[in-house]
Structures are given as C-alpha cells and as structure tokens.
Amino acid sequence: NGSTQVILGLMVLVDIFRRFIYGSEPVSELMMGIGLLALLANITCLLLISKHRHSDVNMRASWICSQNDVIANIGVILAGFLVLMTQSNLPDLIIGLIVAGFIIHGGARILIAARNTACT
C-alpha cells in the first residue's frame, strides 16, 4: 500500500508537470462539488476506522490513506474556489503539488510502519 501511495503521488506530479507545460482549464464548480461529495465519504471512512488506527499495520495504512484522501479533498475544494476567484489554473497546480507531497509522505509513513512491524 505504501508503494502504491508513493507511485500515485509521483503520477500526480507528472500530471501537474504535463498540465503546467500544455495548459489546463480546471472547472472550478465541478471541482468543488465532487470534492465536497468525496470529502463527506472520506470523513465517514476516517471516522469508521479511527478506533482501529493504532492496531496492526494494515489498519494504520488505511488510516493514513484516508487522511490523505481527506487532505486531497480539501485541497480540491480550495483549488476550485481559488480557480474561480482568480480565473487562473495556477492555484490548481500549486495545491496539486502540495497534495502530491502529502500522498508521497503518507506512502513513506506506511512503508516505515510496515518495516518497523516486520523488524519486531
């Protein structure tokens, strides 16, 4: 799971680079609407697994992934709002970079937790 998160984060970085080079026209209303629906779903998941977040490495990984999802959803909503306000795709690209960093960091946390569990 940690490797998948790191790969996902790297793929997001590649997409941001592509959109920076070739341009993009993010649809702010759609971003905010889908982001809000996803946020509600991911907060529900986070609440459901919160009691088990310190148990085995799989539950810790699920907790970290859900945290990343919530952060990404908030980022998408914020980016959509800023795109709407500025009429620029730059906020989408900047927040995308930040979210990619969170995803890669979360993947690294999962890999470290798995390694520490394997060593004990």
C-alpha positions as CSV (number, residue, x, y, z in Angstrom):
1,N,0.0,0.0,0.0
2,G,2.8,2.4,0.8
3,S,4.5,1.8,-2.5
4,T,1.2,2.4,-4.3
5,Q,0.8,5.7,-2.5
6,V,4.3,6.8,-3.4
7,I,3.6,5.8,-7.1
8,L,0.3,7.6,-7.0
9,G,2.0,10.8,-5.7
10,L,4.6,10.6,-8.4
11,M,1.9,10.2,-11.1
12,V,0.2,13.3,-9.7
13,L,3.5,15.2,-10.0
14,V,3.8,14.0,-13.6
15,D,0.3,15.1,-14.4
16,I,0.9,18.5,-12.8
17,F,4.0,18.9,-14.9
18,R,2.0,18.0,-18.0
19,R,-0.7,20.4,-17.2
20,F,1.8,23.1,-16.5
21,I,3.5,22.6,-19.9
22,Y,0.4,22.0,-22.0
23,G,-2.1,24.0,-20.0
24,S,-5.4,23.1,-18.4
25,E,-8.8,24.6,-17.8
26,P,-10.0,23.3,-14.5
27,V,-13.8,23.6,-14.0
28,S,-14.0,25.1,-10.6
29,E,-17.7,24.4,-9.8
30,L,-17.2,20.7,-10.7
31,M,-14.0,20.5,-8.7
32,M,-15.8,21.9,-5.6
33,G,-18.9,19.8,-6.0
34,I,-17.1,16.5,-6.5
35,G,-14.5,17.4,-3.9
36,L,-17.3,18.0,-1.3
37,L,-19.0,14.7,-2.0
38,A,-15.7,12.9,-1.8
39,L,-14.8,14.7,1.4
40,L,-18.1,13.6,3.1
41,A,-17.5,10.0,2.1
42,N,-13.8,10.1,3.2
43,I,-14.6,11.7,6.5
44,T,-17.1,8.9,7.1
45,C,-14.5,6.3,6.4
46,L,-12.0,8.1,8.6
47,L,-14.5,8.1,11.5
48,L,-15.3,4.4,11.0
49,I,-11.6,3.3,11.2
50,S,-10.5,5.8,13.8
51,K,-10.8,3.4,16.7
52,H,-8.5,0.9,15.0
53,R,-5.9,3.3,13.6
54,H,-3.2,2.1,16.1
55,S,-3.8,-1.6,15.7
56,D,-2.0,-3.6,13.0
57,V,0.0,-2.2,10.1
58,N,-2.9,-2.7,7.7
59,M,-5.3,-0.5,9.8
60,R,-2.6,2.1,10.2
61,A,-2.1,2.1,6.4
62,S,-5.9,2.5,5.9
63,W,-5.9,5.4,8.4
64,I,-3.0,7.1,6.6
65,C,-4.7,6.6,3.2
66,S,-8.0,8.0,4.5
67,Q,-6.2,11.0,6.0
68,N,-4.5,11.6,2.6
69,D,-7.9,11.4,0.9
70,V,-9.4,14.0,3.2
71,I,-6.5,16.3,2.7
72,A,-6.7,15.8,-1.1
73,N,-10.5,16.5,-1.0
74,I,-10.0,19.7,1.0
75,G,-7.2,20.7,-1.5
76,V,-9.5,20.1,-4.5
77,I,-12.3,22.2,-2.9
78,L,-9.8,25.0,-2.1
79,A,-8.2,24.8,-5.5
80,G,-11.7,25.0,-7.1
81,F,-12.5,28.1,-5.1
82,L,-9.2,29.8,-5.9
83,V,-9.5,28.9,-9.6
84,L,-13.0,30.5,-9.6
85,M,-11.7,33.6,-7.8
86,T,-8.6,34.1,-9.8
87,Q,-9.7,32.7,-13.2
88,S,-6.3,31.0,-13.3
89,N,-5.2,27.4,-13.3
90,L,-2.2,28.2,-11.1
91,P,-4.0,27.5,-7.8
92,D,-4.9,24.1,-9.1
93,L,-1.3,23.3,-9.9
94,I,0.1,24.7,-6.7
95,I,-2.4,22.8,-4.5
96,G,-1.8,19.7,-6.6
97,L,1.9,19.9,-5.7
98,I,1.1,20.1,-2.0
99,V,-1.4,17.2,-2.2
100,A,1.2,15.1,-4.1
101,G,3.6,15.8,-1.3
102,F,1.1,14.6,1.3
103,I,0.5,11.5,-0.7
104,I,4.2,10.6,-1.1
105,H,4.8,11.4,2.6
106,G,1.9,9.2,3.6
107,G,3.2,6.4,1.4
108,A,6.6,6.7,3.1
109,R,4.9,6.6,6.6
110,I,3.2,3.3,5.6
111,L,6.4,1.8,4.3
112,I,8.2,2.8,7.5
113,A,5.4,1.4,9.7
114,A,5.5,-1.9,7.7
115,R,9.3,-2.1,8.0
116,N,9.1,-1.4,11.8
117,T,6.4,-4.1,12.2
118,A,8.5,-6.6,10.2
119,C,11.5,-5.9,12.3
120,T,9.7,-6.5,15.6
